[in-house]
Amino acid sequence: MTSPDQSPEPAYAERVFRSPAGIAGGVLLLALAAWMGIDALVRGHGSTPWFALAGLLLAVPLVVAFTMRPAVFADDDRLRIRNPFRTILLPWA
């Protein structure tokens, strides 16, 4: 029999698993896009700055969604998988 101040099972915090290589690749891609995009915005002539801005507005959310957002969360009740397209919930039971 357990005492009232002890729970029968220990409660663990939610653990998050992410790919370190994916995050590093995403950061490098964002740095490269920022470097090239800012250079095209500053030095570009004619319609080049507008194309650079449009390219950045398209590329940055995609890079973040495919490299930094995916994760696997595990806790006592379930496993949650988050990818760019959907979130999947899997109960341990």
PDB file of N, CA, C and O in Angstrom:
ATOM      1  N   MET A   1       0.837  -1.178   0.000  1.00  0.00           N
ATOM      2  CA  MET A   1       0.000   0.000   0.000  1.00  0.00           C
ATOM      3  C   MET A   1       0.885   1.245   0.000  1.00  0.00           C
ATOM      4  O   MET A   1       1.895   1.287   0.702  1.00  0.00           O
ATOM      5  N   THR A   2       0.519   2.235  -0.767  1.00  0.00           N
ATOM      6  CA  THR A   2       1.322   3.460  -0.842  1.00  0.00           C
ATOM      7  C   THR A   2       0.743   4.512   0.076  1.00  0.00           C
ATOM      8  O   THR A   2      -0.455   4.528   0.360  1.00  0.00           O
ATOM      9  N   SER A   3       1.602   5.377   0.527  1.00  0.00           N
ATOM     10  CA  SER A   3       1.137   6.478   1.369  1.00  0.00           C
ATOM     11  C   SER A   3       0.501   7.554   0.492  1.00  0.00           C
ATOM     12  O   SER A   3       0.756   7.580  -0.712  1.00  0.00           O
ATOM     13  N   PRO A   4      -0.320   8.442   1.057  1.00  0.00           N
ATOM     14  CA  PRO A   4      -1.023   9.453   0.249  1.00  0.00           C
ATOM     15  C   PRO A   4      -0.108  10.420  -0.490  1.00  0.00           C
ATOM     16  O   PRO A   4      -0.509  10.975  -1.513  1.00  0.00           O
ATOM     17  N   ASP A   5       1.105  10.636  -0.003  1.00  0.00           N
ATOM     18  CA  ASP A   5       1.987  11.597  -0.662  1.00  0.00           C
ATOM     19  C   ASP A   5       2.809  10.964  -1.776  1.00  0.00           C
ATOM     20  O   ASP A   5       3.543  11.669  -2.469  1.00  0.00           O
ATOM     21  N   GLN A   6       2.704   9.652  -1.964  1.00  0.00           N
ATOM     22  CA  GLN A   6       3.430   8.989  -3.040  1.00  0.00           C
ATOM     23  C   GLN A   6       2.451   8.525  -4.103  1.00  0.00           C
ATOM     24  O   GLN A   6       1.413   7.941  -3.792  1.00  0.00           O
ATOM     25  N   SER A   7       2.781   8.785  -5.342  1.00  0.00           N
ATOM     26  CA  SER A   7       1.936   8.300  -6.426  1.00  0.00           C
ATOM     27  C   SER A   7       2.371   6.879  -6.774  1.00  0.00           C
ATOM     28  O   SER A   7       3.537   6.539  -6.576  1.00  0.00           O
ATOM     29  N   PRO A   8       1.481   6.045  -7.282  1.00  0.00           N
ATOM     30  CA  PRO A   8       1.841   4.663  -7.578  1.00  0.00           C
ATOM     31  C   PRO A   8       2.869   4.542  -8.702  1.00  0.00           C
ATOM     32  O   PRO A   8       3.703   3.637  -8.676  1.00  0.00           O
ATOM     33  N   GLU A   9       2.820   5.434  -9.679  1.00  0.00           N
ATOM     34  CA  GLU A   9       3.786   5.428 -10.771  1.00  0.00           C
ATOM     35  C   GLU A   9       4.453   6.787 -10.858  1.00  0.00           C
ATOM     36  O   GLU A   9       3.796   7.807 -10.653  1.00  0.00           O
ATOM     37  N   PRO A  10       5.746   6.823 -11.157  1.00  0.00           N
ATOM     38  CA  PRO A  10       6.397   8.126 -11.284  1.00  0.00           C
ATOM     39  C   PRO A  10       5.912   8.864 -12.524  1.00  0.00           C
ATOM     40  O   PRO A  10       5.659   8.242 -13.556  1.00  0.00           O
ATOM     41  N   ALA A  11       5.781  10.165 -12.433  1.00  0.00           N
ATOM     42  CA  ALA A  11       5.372  10.997 -13.565  1.00  0.00           C
ATOM     43  C   ALA A  11       6.617  11.595 -14.204  1.00  0.00           C
ATOM     44  O   ALA A  11       7.440  12.214 -13.530  1.00  0.00           O
ATOM     45  N   TYR A  12       6.743  11.406 -15.492  1.00  0.00           N
ATOM     46  CA  TYR A  12       7.901  11.905 -16.215  1.00  0.00           C
ATOM     47  C   TYR A  12       7.494  13.086 -17.083  1.00  0.00           C
ATOM     48  O   TYR A  12       6.363  13.158 -17.564  1.00  0.00           O
ATOM     49  N   ALA A  13       8.405  13.988 -17.275  1.00  0.00           N
ATOM     50  CA  ALA A  13       8.154  15.136 -18.151  1.00  0.00           C
ATOM     51  C   ALA A  13       8.157  14.655 -19.606  1.00  0.00           C
ATOM     52  O   ALA A  13       8.740  13.622 -19.934  1.00  0.00           O
ATOM     53  N   GLU A  14       7.504  15.415 -20.451  1.00  0.00           N
ATOM     54  CA  GLU A  14       7.457  15.083 -21.867  1.00  0.00           C
ATOM     55  C   GLU A  14       8.850  15.245 -22.466  1.00  0.00           C
ATOM     56  O   GLU A  14       9.506  16.265 -22.254  1.00  0.00           O
ATOM     57  N   ARG A  15       9.299  14.242 -23.209  1.00  0.00           N
ATOM     58  CA  ARG A  15      10.606  14.302 -23.865  1.00  0.00           C
ATOM     59  C   ARG A  15      10.408  14.641 -25.330  1.00  0.00           C
ATOM     60  O   ARG A  15       9.452  14.190 -25.960  1.00  0.00           O
ATOM     61  N   VAL A  16      11.314  15.432 -25.860  1.00  0.00           N
ATOM     62  CA  VAL A  16      11.234  15.863 -27.256  1.00  0.00           C
ATOM     63  C   VAL A  16      12.462  15.343 -27.985  1.00  0.00           C
ATOM     64  O   VAL A  16      13.591  15.503 -27.521  1.00  0.00           O
ATOM     65  N   PHE A  17      12.228  14.722 -29.126  1.00  0.00           N
ATOM     66  CA  PHE A  17      13.314  14.207 -29.958  1.00  0.00           C
ATOM     67  C   PHE A  17      13.285  14.926 -31.297  1.00  0.00           C
ATOM     68  O   PHE A  17      12.261  14.948 -31.981  1.00  0.00           O
ATOM     69  N   ARG A  18      14.430  15.518 -31.667  1.00  0.00           N
ATOM     70  CA  ARG A  18      14.578  16.223 -32.946  1.00  0.00           C
ATOM     71  C   ARG A  18      15.892  15.800 -33.589  1.00  0.00           C
ATOM     72  O   ARG A  18      16.806  15.337 -32.906  1.00  0.00           O
ATOM     73  N   SER A  19      15.980  15.960 -34.876  1.00  0.00           N
ATOM     74  CA  SER A  19      17.194  15.615 -35.599  1.00  0.00           C
ATOM     75  C   SER A  19      18.189  16.780 -35.522  1.00  0.00           C
ATOM     76  O   SER A  19      17.919  17.855 -36.058  1.00  0.00           O
ATOM     77  N   PRO A  20      19.330  16.580 -34.865  1.00  0.00           N
ATOM     78  CA  PRO A  20      20.326  17.663 -34.822  1.00  0.00           C
ATOM     79  C   PRO A  20      20.851  18.028 -36.213  1.00  0.00           C
ATOM     80  O   PRO A  20      21.115  19.199 -36.489  1.00  0.00           O
ATOM     81  N   ALA A  21      21.002  17.040 -37.078  1.00  0.00           N
ATOM     82  CA  ALA A  21      21.473  17.331 -38.434  1.00  0.00           C
ATOM     83  C   ALA A  21      20.435  18.128 -39.216  1.00  0.00           C
ATOM     84  O   ALA A  21      20.791  19.003 -40.005  1.00  0.00           O
ATOM     85  N   GLY A  22      19.150  17.832 -39.005  1.00  0.00           N
ATOM     86  CA  GLY A  22      18.093  18.597 -39.672  1.00  0.00           C
ATOM     87  C   GLY A  22      18.061  20.041 -39.221  1.00  0.00           C
ATOM     88  O   GLY A  22      17.891  20.948 -40.036  1.00  0.00           O
ATOM     89  N   ILE A  23      18.224  20.257 -37.931  1.00  0.00           N
ATOM     90  CA  ILE A  23      18.236  21.629 -37.411  1.00  0.00           C
ATOM     91  C   ILE A  23      19.465  22.382 -37.919  1.00  0.00           C
ATOM     92  O   ILE A  23      19.362  23.541 -38.321  1.00  0.00           O
ATOM     93  N   ALA A  24      20.625  21.725 -37.902  1.00  0.00           N
ATOM     94  CA  ALA A  24      21.851  22.376 -38.399  1.00  0.00           C
ATOM     95  C   ALA A  24      21.721  22.698 -39.888  1.00  0.00           C
ATOM     96  O   ALA A  24      22.128  23.771 -40.332  1.00  0.00           O
ATOM     97  N   GLY A  25      21.157  21.771 -40.653  1.00  0.00           N
ATOM     98  CA  GLY A  25      20.956  22.032 -42.077  1.00  0.00           C
ATOM     99  C   GLY A  25      19.989  23.178 -42.312  1.00  0.00           C
ATOM    100  O   GLY A  25      20.194  23.995 -43.210  1.00  0.00           O
ATOM    101  N   GLY A  26      18.925  23.242 -41.500  1.00  0.00           N
ATOM    102  CA  GLY A  26      17.969  24.340 -41.626  1.00  0.00           C
ATOM    103  C   GLY A  26      18.581  25.687 -41.309  1.00  0.00           C
ATOM    104  O   GLY A  26      18.324  26.671 -42.003  1.00  0.00           O
ATOM    105  N   VAL A  27      19.389  25.736 -40.266  1.00  0.00           N
ATOM    106  CA  VAL A  27      20.054  26.992 -39.905  1.00  0.00           C
ATOM    107  C   VAL A  27      21.011  27.426 -41.015  1.00  0.00           C
ATOM    108  O   VAL A  27      21.076  28.607 -41.356  1.00  0.00           O
ATOM    109  N   LEU A  28      21.748  26.476 -41.573  1.00  0.00           N
ATOM    110  CA  LEU A  28      22.665  26.821 -42.669  1.00  0.00           C
ATOM    111  C   LEU A  28      21.908  27.284 -43.918  1.00  0.00           C
ATOM    112  O   LEU A  28      22.335  28.224 -44.588  1.00  0.00           O
ATOM    113  N   LEU A  29      20.788  26.627 -44.230  1.00  0.00           N
ATOM    114  CA  LEU A  29      19.987  27.064 -45.377  1.00  0.00           C
ATOM    115  C   LEU A  29      19.396  28.457 -45.160  1.00  0.00           C
ATOM    116  O   LEU A  29      19.353  29.268 -46.085  1.00  0.00           O
ATOM    117  N   LEU A  30      18.941  28.731 -43.934  1.00  0.00           N
ATOM    118  CA  LEU A  30      18.408  30.069 -43.642  1.00  0.00           C
ATOM    119  C   LEU A  30      19.500  31.132 -43.718  1.00  0.00           C
ATOM    120  O   LEU A  30      19.265  32.235 -44.212  1.00  0.00           O
ATOM    121  N   ALA A  31      20.695  30.799 -43.227  1.00  0.00           N
ATOM    122  CA  ALA A  31      21.807  31.752 -43.310  1.00  0.00           C
ATOM    123  C   ALA A  31      22.188  32.024 -44.760  1.00  0.00           C
ATOM    124  O   ALA A  31      22.444  33.168 -45.135  1.00  0.00           O
ATOM    125  N   LEU A  32      22.225  30.966 -45.581  1.00  0.00           N
ATOM    126  CA  LEU A  32      22.546  31.131 -46.999  1.00  0.00           C
ATOM    127  C   LEU A  32      21.471  31.953 -47.711  1.00  0.00           C
ATOM    128  O   LEU A  32      21.789  32.836 -48.508  1.00  0.00           O
ATOM    129  N   ALA A  33      20.206  31.664 -47.427  1.00  0.00           N
ATOM    130  CA  ALA A  33      19.113  32.419 -48.050  1.00  0.00           C
ATOM    131  C   ALA A  33      19.143  33.882 -47.616  1.00  0.00           C
ATOM    132  O   ALA A  33      18.917  34.778 -48.430  1.00  0.00           O
ATOM    133  N   ALA A  34      19.420  34.124 -46.343  1.00  0.00           N
ATOM    134  CA  ALA A  34      19.500  35.514 -45.860  1.00  0.00           C
ATOM    135  C   ALA A  34      20.652  36.253 -46.531  1.00  0.00           C
ATOM    136  O   ALA A  34      20.502  37.401 -46.950  1.00  0.00           O
ATOM    137  N   TRP A  35      21.793  35.596 -46.628  1.00  0.00           N
ATOM    138  CA  TRP A  35      22.961  36.230 -47.242  1.00  0.00           C
ATOM    139  C   TRP A  35      22.681  36.573 -48.712  1.00  0.00           C
ATOM    140  O   TRP A  35      22.922  37.699 -49.146  1.00  0.00           O
ATOM    141  N   MET A  36      22.177  35.608 -49.464  1.00  0.00           N
ATOM    142  CA  MET A  36      21.933  35.858 -50.883  1.00  0.00           C
ATOM    143  C   MET A  36      20.742  36.797 -51.096  1.00  0.00           C
ATOM    144  O   MET A  36      20.783  37.647 -51.986  1.00  0.00           O
ATOM    145  N   GLY A  37      19.694  36.658 -50.299  1.00  0.00           N
ATOM    146  CA  GLY A  37      18.521  37.508 -50.447  1.00  0.00           C
ATOM    147  C   GLY A  37      18.799  38.960 -50.098  1.00  0.00           C
ATOM    148  O   GLY A  37      18.367  39.866 -50.811  1.00  0.00           O
ATOM    149  N   ILE A  38      19.521  39.188 -48.999  1.00  0.00           N
ATOM    150  CA  ILE A  38      19.840  40.568 -48.601  1.00  0.00           C
ATOM    151  C   ILE A  38      20.784  41.198 -49.618  1.00  0.00           C
ATOM    152  O   ILE A  38      20.665  42.381 -49.935  1.00  0.00           O
ATOM    153  N   ASP A  39      21.725  40.401 -50.128  1.00  0.00           N
ATOM    154  CA  ASP A  39      22.623  40.931 -51.155  1.00  0.00           C
ATOM    155  C   ASP A  39      21.845  41.333 -52.411  1.00  0.00           C
ATOM    156  O   ASP A  39      22.116  42.380 -52.999  1.00  0.00           O
ATOM    157  N   ALA A  40      20.878  40.504 -52.820  1.00  0.00           N
ATOM    158  CA  ALA A  40      20.073  40.835 -54.002  1.00  0.00           C
ATOM    159  C   ALA A  40      19.175  42.037 -53.730  1.00  0.00           C
ATOM    160  O   ALA A  40      18.938  42.846 -54.627  1.00  0.00           O
ATOM    161  N   LEU A  41      18.668  42.164 -52.495  1.00  0.00           N
ATOM    162  CA  LEU A  41      17.836  43.332 -52.167  1.00  0.00           C
ATOM    163  C   LEU A  41      18.645  44.624 -52.174  1.00  0.00           C
ATOM    164  O   LEU A  41      18.154  45.663 -52.616  1.00  0.00           O
ATOM    165  N   VAL A  42      19.880  44.562 -51.688  1.00  0.00           N
ATOM    166  CA  VAL A  42      20.705  45.781 -51.577  1.00  0.00           C
ATOM    167  C   VAL A  42      21.342  46.146 -52.911  1.00  0.00           C
ATOM    168  O   VAL A  42      21.314  47.311 -53.309  1.00  0.00           O
ATOM    169  N   ARG A  43      21.913  45.174 -53.604  1.00  0.00           N
ATOM    170  CA  ARG A  43      22.670  45.465 -54.820  1.00  0.00           C
ATOM    171  C   ARG A  43      21.883  45.267 -56.111  1.00  0.00           C
ATOM    172  O   ARG A  43      22.353  45.656 -57.180  1.00  0.00           O
ATOM    173  N   GLY A  44      20.705  44.675 -56.033  1.00  0.00           N
ATOM    174  CA  GLY A  44      19.954  44.354 -57.239  1.00  0.00           C
ATOM    175  C   GLY A  44      19.391  45.589 -57.932  1.00  0.00           C
ATOM    176  O   GLY A  44      19.163  46.626 -57.309  1.00  0.00           O
ATOM    177  N   HIS A  45      19.176  45.450 -59.225  1.00  0.00           N
ATOM    178  CA  HIS A  45      18.610  46.530 -60.035  1.00  0.00           C
ATOM    179  C   HIS A  45      17.355  46.020 -60.729  1.00  0.00           C
ATOM    180  O   HIS A  45      17.225  44.825 -60.992  1.00  0.00           O
ATOM    181  N   GLY A  46      16.450  46.913 -61.020  1.00  0.00           N
ATOM    182  CA  GLY A  46      15.235  46.543 -61.739  1.00  0.00           C
ATOM    183  C   GLY A  46      14.310  45.703 -60.876  1.00  0.00           C
ATOM    184  O   GLY A  46      13.963  46.091 -59.760  1.00  0.00           O
ATOM    185  N   SER A  47      13.917  44.561 -61.395  1.00  0.00           N
ATOM    186  CA  SER A  47      12.979  43.706 -60.667  1.00  0.00           C
ATOM    187  C   SER A  47      13.677  42.670 -59.785  1.00  0.00           C
ATOM    188  O   SER A  47      13.008  41.878 -59.122  1.00  0.00           O
ATOM    189  N   THR A  48      15.001  42.665 -59.769  1.00  0.00           N
ATOM    190  CA  THR A  48      15.738  41.679 -58.976  1.00  0.00           C
ATOM    191  C   THR A  48      15.404  41.743 -57.488  1.00  0.00           C
ATOM    192  O   THR A  48      15.193  40.687 -56.892  1.00  0.00           O
ATOM    193  N   PRO A  49      15.340  42.918 -56.846  1.00  0.00           N
ATOM    194  CA  PRO A  49      14.980  42.934 -55.423  1.00  0.00           C
ATOM    195  C   PRO A  49      13.595  42.347 -55.147  1.00  0.00           C
ATOM    196  O   PRO A  49      13.391  41.696 -54.123  1.00  0.00           O
ATOM    197  N   TRP A  50      12.650  42.573 -56.052  1.00  0.00           N
ATOM    198  CA  TRP A  50      11.303  42.035 -55.842  1.00  0.00           C
ATOM    199  C   TRP A  50      11.291  40.512 -55.968  1.00  0.00           C
ATOM    200  O   TRP A  50      10.610  39.831 -55.201  1.00  0.00           O
ATOM    201  N   PHE A  51      12.044  39.976 -56.933  1.00  0.00           N
ATOM    202  CA  PHE A  51      12.140  38.519 -57.059  1.00  0.00           C
ATOM    203  C   PHE A  51      12.857  37.912 -55.854  1.00  0.00           C
ATOM    204  O   PHE A  51      12.493  36.832 -55.388  1.00  0.00           O
ATOM    205  N   ALA A  52      13.868  38.604 -55.356  1.00  0.00           N
ATOM    206  CA  ALA A  52      14.576  38.117 -54.168  1.00  0.00           C
ATOM    207  C   ALA A  52      13.659  38.103 -52.954  1.00  0.00           C
ATOM    208  O   ALA A  52      13.678  37.150 -52.176  1.00  0.00           O
ATOM    209  N   LEU A  53      12.862  39.142 -52.784  1.00  0.00           N
ATOM    210  CA  LEU A  53      11.928  39.204 -51.669  1.00  0.00           C
ATOM    211  C   LEU A  53      10.864  38.107 -51.787  1.00  0.00           C
ATOM    212  O   LEU A  53      10.516  37.466 -50.796  1.00  0.00           O
ATOM    213  N   ALA A  54      10.358  37.900 -52.988  1.00  0.00           N
ATOM    214  CA  ALA A  54       9.372  36.843 -53.197  1.00  0.00           C
ATOM    215  C   ALA A  54       9.981  35.462 -52.935  1.00  0.00           C
ATOM    216  O   ALA A  54       9.333  34.591 -52.356  1.00  0.00           O
ATOM    217  N   GLY A  55      11.210  35.276 -53.358  1.00  0.00           N
ATOM    218  CA  GLY A  55      11.897  34.004 -53.102  1.00  0.00           C
ATOM    219  C   GLY A  55      12.114  33.757 -51.619  1.00  0.00           C
ATOM    220  O   GLY A  55      11.956  32.632 -51.145  1.00  0.00           O
ATOM    221  N   LEU A  56      12.475  34.798 -50.888  1.00  0.00           N
ATOM    222  CA  LEU A  56      12.648  34.661 -49.448  1.00  0.00           C
ATOM    223  C   LEU A  56      11.325  34.359 -48.759  1.00  0.00           C
ATOM    224  O   LEU A  56      11.271  33.520 -47.859  1.00  0.00           O
ATOM    225  N   LEU A  57      10.261  35.034 -49.173  1.00  0.00           N
ATOM    226  CA  LEU A  57       8.951  34.780 -48.566  1.00  0.00           C
ATOM    227  C   LEU A  57       8.457  33.359 -48.847  1.00  0.00           C
ATOM    228  O   LEU A  57       7.679  32.810 -48.067  1.00  0.00           O
ATOM    229  N   LEU A  58       8.894  32.772 -49.934  1.00  0.00           N
ATOM    230  CA  LEU A  58       8.526  31.395 -50.243  1.00  0.00           C
ATOM    231  C   LEU A  58       9.448  30.400 -49.537  1.00  0.00           C
ATOM    232  O   LEU A  58       8.977  29.403 -48.990  1.00  0.00           O
ATOM    233  N   ALA A  59      10.740  30.660 -49.545  1.00  0.00           N
ATOM    234  CA  ALA A  59      11.723  29.677 -49.067  1.00  0.00           C
ATOM    235  C   ALA A  59      11.805  29.577 -47.548  1.00  0.00           C
ATOM    236  O   ALA A  59      11.934  28.474 -47.017  1.00  0.00           O
ATOM    237  N   VAL A  60      11.734  30.688 -46.845  1.00  0.00           N
ATOM    238  CA  VAL A  60      11.937  30.662 -45.389  1.00  0.00           C
ATOM    239  C   VAL A  60      10.896  29.797 -44.679  1.00  0.00           C
ATOM    240  O   VAL A  60      11.293  28.957 -43.870  1.00  0.00           O
ATOM    241  N   PRO A  61       9.601  29.943 -44.924  1.00  0.00           N
ATOM    242  CA  PRO A  61       8.652  29.048 -44.238  1.00  0.00           C
ATOM    243  C   PRO A  61       8.831  27.573 -44.610  1.00  0.00           C
ATOM    244  O   PRO A  61       8.636  26.699 -43.765  1.00  0.00           O
ATOM    245  N   LEU A  62       9.194  27.290 -45.849  1.00  0.00           N
ATOM    246  CA  LEU A  62       9.416  25.906 -46.247  1.00  0.00           C
ATOM    247  C   LEU A  62      10.620  25.293 -45.539  1.00  0.00           C
ATOM    248  O   LEU A  62      10.562  24.146 -45.094  1.00  0.00           O
ATOM    249  N   VAL A  63      11.704  26.046 -45.432  1.00  0.00           N
ATOM    250  CA  VAL A  63      12.890  25.547 -44.738  1.00  0.00           C
ATOM    251  C   VAL A  63      12.576  25.295 -43.272  1.00  0.00           C
ATOM    252  O   VAL A  63      12.975  24.268 -42.723  1.00  0.00           O
ATOM    253  N   VAL A  64      11.873  26.208 -42.636  1.00  0.00           N
ATOM    254  CA  VAL A  64      11.511  26.028 -41.228  1.00  0.00           C
ATOM    255  C   VAL A  64      10.593  24.823 -41.066  1.00  0.00           C
ATOM    256  O   VAL A  64      10.782  24.035 -40.140  1.00  0.00           O
ATOM    257  N   ALA A  65       9.615  24.663 -41.934  1.00  0.00           N
ATOM    258  CA  ALA A  65       8.654  23.561 -41.814  1.00  0.00           C
ATOM    259  C   ALA A  65       9.310  22.202 -42.008  1.00  0.00           C
ATOM    260  O   ALA A  65       8.931  21.243 -41.337  1.00  0.00           O
ATOM    261  N   PHE A  66      10.272  22.094 -42.898  1.00  0.00           N
ATOM    262  CA  PHE A  66      10.856  20.800 -43.202  1.00  0.00           C
ATOM    263  C   PHE A  66      12.113  20.486 -42.411  1.00  0.00           C
ATOM    264  O   PHE A  66      12.550  19.335 -42.416  1.00  0.00           O
ATOM    265  N   THR A  67      12.720  21.459 -41.729  1.00  0.00           N
ATOM    266  CA  THR A  67      13.957  21.177 -41.005  1.00  0.00           C
ATOM    267  C   THR A  67      13.842  21.411 -39.505  1.00  0.00           C
ATOM    268  O   THR A  67      14.447  20.667 -38.733  1.00  0.00           O
ATOM    269  N   MET A  68      13.102  22.398 -39.070  1.00  0.00           N
ATOM    270  CA  MET A  68      13.060  22.740 -37.648  1.00  0.00           C
ATOM    271  C   MET A  68      11.783  22.303 -36.944  1.00  0.00           C
ATOM    272  O   MET A  68      11.804  22.057 -35.738  1.00  0.00           O
ATOM    273  N   ARG A  69      10.685  22.202 -37.659  1.00  0.00           N
ATOM    274  CA  ARG A  69       9.413  21.872 -37.022  1.00  0.00           C
ATOM    275  C   ARG A  69       9.245  20.392 -36.679  1.00  0.00           C
ATOM    276  O   ARG A  69       8.668  20.102 -35.632  1.00  0.00           O
ATOM    277  N   PRO A  70       9.710  19.436 -37.490  1.00  0.00           N
ATOM    278  CA  PRO A  70       9.471  18.033 -37.171  1.00  0.00           C
ATOM    279  C   PRO A  70      10.056  17.629 -35.821  1.00  0.00           C
ATOM    280  O   PRO A  70      11.188  17.977 -35.484  1.00  0.00           O
ATOM    281  N   ALA A  71       9.252  16.883 -35.054  1.00  0.00           N
ATOM    282  CA  ALA A  71       9.685  16.430 -33.737  1.00  0.00           C
ATOM    283  C   ALA A  71       8.830  15.256 -33.301  1.00  0.00           C
ATOM    284  O   ALA A  71       7.724  15.047 -33.800  1.00  0.00           O
ATOM    285  N   VAL A  72       9.364  14.499 -32.362  1.00  0.00           N
ATOM    286  CA  VAL A  72       8.631  13.406 -31.735  1.00  0.00           C
ATOM    287  C   VAL A  72       8.563  13.719 -30.251  1.00  0.00           C
ATOM    288  O   VAL A  72       9.591  13.952 -29.616  1.00  0.00           O
ATOM    289  N   PHE A  73       7.360  13.725 -29.694  1.00  0.00           N
ATOM    290  CA  PHE A  73       7.137  14.005 -28.279  1.00  0.00           C
ATOM    291  C   PHE A  73       6.665  12.720 -27.607  1.00  0.00           C
ATOM    292  O   PHE A  73       5.734  12.073 -28.086  1.00  0.00           O
ATOM    293  N   ALA A  74       7.303  12.349 -26.501  1.00  0.00           N
ATOM    294  CA  ALA A  74       6.907  11.146 -25.770  1.00  0.00           C
ATOM    295  C   ALA A  74       6.649  11.519 -24.311  1.00  0.00           C
ATOM    296  O   ALA A  74       7.465  12.189 -23.678  1.00  0.00           O
ATOM    297  N   ASP A  75       5.502  11.077 -23.786  1.00  0.00           N
ATOM    298  CA  ASP A  75       5.205  11.259 -22.365  1.00  0.00           C
ATOM    299  C   ASP A  75       4.549   9.990 -21.842  1.00  0.00           C
ATOM    300  O   ASP A  75       4.560   8.965 -22.524  1.00  0.00           O
ATOM    301  N   ASP A  76       3.983  10.040 -20.650  1.00  0.00           N
ATOM    302  CA  ASP A  76       3.403   8.853 -20.025  1.00  0.00           C
ATOM    303  C   ASP A  76       2.187   8.322 -20.774  1.00  0.00           C
ATOM    304  O   ASP A  76       1.942   7.116 -20.770  1.00  0.00           O
ATOM    305  N   ASP A  77       1.425   9.194 -21.413  1.00  0.00           N
ATOM    306  CA  ASP A  77       0.161   8.790 -22.015  1.00  0.00           C
ATOM    307  C   ASP A  77       0.230   8.455 -23.494  1.00  0.00           C
ATOM    308  O   ASP A  77      -0.492   7.576 -23.965  1.00  0.00           O
ATOM    309  N   ARG A  78       1.085   9.142 -24.226  1.00  0.00           N
ATOM    310  CA  ARG A  78       1.042   8.995 -25.683  1.00  0.00           C
ATOM    311  C   ARG A  78       2.357   9.373 -26.332  1.00  0.00           C
ATOM    312  O   ARG A  78       3.266   9.912 -25.699  1.00  0.00           O
ATOM    313  N   LEU A  79       2.424   9.070 -27.611  1.00  0.00           N
ATOM    314  CA  LEU A  79       3.520   9.472 -28.479  1.00  0.00           C
ATOM    315  C   LEU A  79       2.915  10.398 -29.524  1.00  0.00           C
ATOM    316  O   LEU A  79       1.934  10.041 -30.177  1.00  0.00           O
ATOM    317  N   ARG A  80       3.494  11.585 -29.686  1.00  0.00           N
ATOM    318  CA  ARG A  80       2.979  12.562 -30.656  1.00  0.00           C
ATOM    319  C   ARG A  80       4.072  12.825 -31.677  1.00  0.00           C
ATOM    320  O   ARG A  80       5.185  13.215 -31.326  1.00  0.00           O
ATOM    321  N   ILE A  81       3.742  12.606 -32.947  1.00  0.00           N
ATOM    322  CA  ILE A  81       4.696  12.816 -34.039  1.00  0.00           C
ATOM    323  C   ILE A  81       4.228  14.018 -34.834  1.00  0.00           C
ATOM    324  O   ILE A  81       3.116  14.030 -35.362  1.00  0.00           O
ATOM    325  N   ARG A  82       5.088  15.041 -34.920  1.00  0.00           N
ATOM    326  CA  ARG A  82       4.737  16.268 -35.643  1.00  0.00           C
ATOM    327  C   ARG A  82       5.655  16.389 -36.848  1.00  0.00           C
ATOM    328  O   ARG A  82       6.876  16.463 -36.708  1.00  0.00           O
ATOM    329  N   ASN A  83       5.054  16.407 -38.037  1.00  0.00           N
ATOM    330  CA  ASN A  83       5.823  16.593 -39.262  1.00  0.00           C
ATOM    331  C   ASN A  83       5.227  17.764 -40.042  1.00  0.00           C
ATOM    332  O   ASN A  83       4.248  18.353 -39.585  1.00  0.00           O
ATOM    333  N   PRO A  84       5.780  18.122 -41.198  1.00  0.00           N
ATOM    334  CA  PRO A  84       5.277  19.298 -41.918  1.00  0.00           C
ATOM    335  C   PRO A  84       3.823  19.183 -42.377  1.00  0.00           C
ATOM    336  O   PRO A  84       3.172  20.204 -42.601  1.00  0.00           O
ATOM    337  N   PHE A  85       3.308  17.981 -42.519  1.00  0.00           N
ATOM    338  CA  PHE A  85       1.978  17.808 -43.090  1.00  0.00           C
ATOM    339  C   PHE A  85       0.880  17.583 -42.064  1.00  0.00           C
ATOM    340  O   PHE A  85      -0.252  18.023 -42.266  1.00  0.00           O
ATOM    341  N   ARG A  86       1.194  16.902 -40.961  1.00  0.00           N
ATOM    342  CA  ARG A  86       0.168  16.602 -39.964  1.00  0.00           C
ATOM    343  C   ARG A  86       0.822  16.209 -38.641  1.00  0.00           C
ATOM    344  O   ARG A  86       2.037  16.036 -38.548  1.00  0.00           O
ATOM    345  N   THR A  87      -0.032  16.075 -37.618  1.00  0.00           N
ATOM    346  CA  THR A  87       0.395  15.607 -36.313  1.00  0.00           C
ATOM    347  C   THR A  87      -0.323  14.299 -36.021  1.00  0.00           C
ATOM    348  O   THR A  87      -1.543  14.203 -36.153  1.00  0.00           O
ATOM    349  N   ILE A  88       0.442  13.300 -35.626  1.00  0.00           N
ATOM    350  CA  ILE A  88      -0.104  11.974 -35.359  1.00  0.00           C
ATOM    351  C   ILE A  88      -0.025  11.718 -33.857  1.00  0.00           C
ATOM    352  O   ILE A  88       1.034  11.900 -33.257  1.00  0.00           O
ATOM    353  N   LEU A  89      -1.130  11.301 -33.245  1.00  0.00           N
ATOM    354  CA  LEU A  89      -1.171  10.959 -31.829  1.00  0.00           C
ATOM    355  C   LEU A  89      -1.332   9.452 -31.694  1.00  0.00           C
ATOM    356  O   LEU A  89      -2.256   8.865 -32.256  1.00  0.00           O
ATOM    357  N   LEU A  90      -0.430   8.829 -30.947  1.00  0.00           N
ATOM    358  CA  LEU A  90      -0.468   7.389 -30.730  1.00  0.00           C
ATOM    359  C   LEU A  90      -0.488   7.124 -29.228  1.00  0.00           C
ATOM    360  O   LEU A  90       0.519   7.356 -28.560  1.00  0.00           O
ATOM    361  N   PRO A  91      -1.601   6.645 -28.677  1.00  0.00           N
ATOM    362  CA  PRO A  91      -1.616   6.317 -27.253  1.00  0.00           C
ATOM    363  C   PRO A  91      -0.780   5.051 -27.004  1.00  0.00           C
ATOM    364  O   PRO A  91      -0.723   4.157 -27.847  1.00  0.00           O
ATOM    365  N   TRP A  92      -0.140   4.995 -25.839  1.00  0.00           N
ATOM    366  CA  TRP A  92       0.662   3.832 -25.514  1.00  0.00           C
ATOM    367  C   TRP A  92      -0.205   2.585 -25.370  1.00  0.00           C
ATOM    368  O   TRP A  92       0.250   1.478 -25.657  1.00  0.00           O
ATOM    369  N   ALA A  93      -1.445   2.756 -24.931  1.00  0.00           N
ATOM    370  CA  ALA A  93      -2.330   1.596 -24.744  1.00  0.00           C
ATOM    371  C   ALA A  93      -2.693   1.032 -26.100  1.00  0.00           C
ATOM    372  O   ALA A  93      -3.431   0.050 -26.183  1.00  0.00           O
TER     373      ALA A  93
END
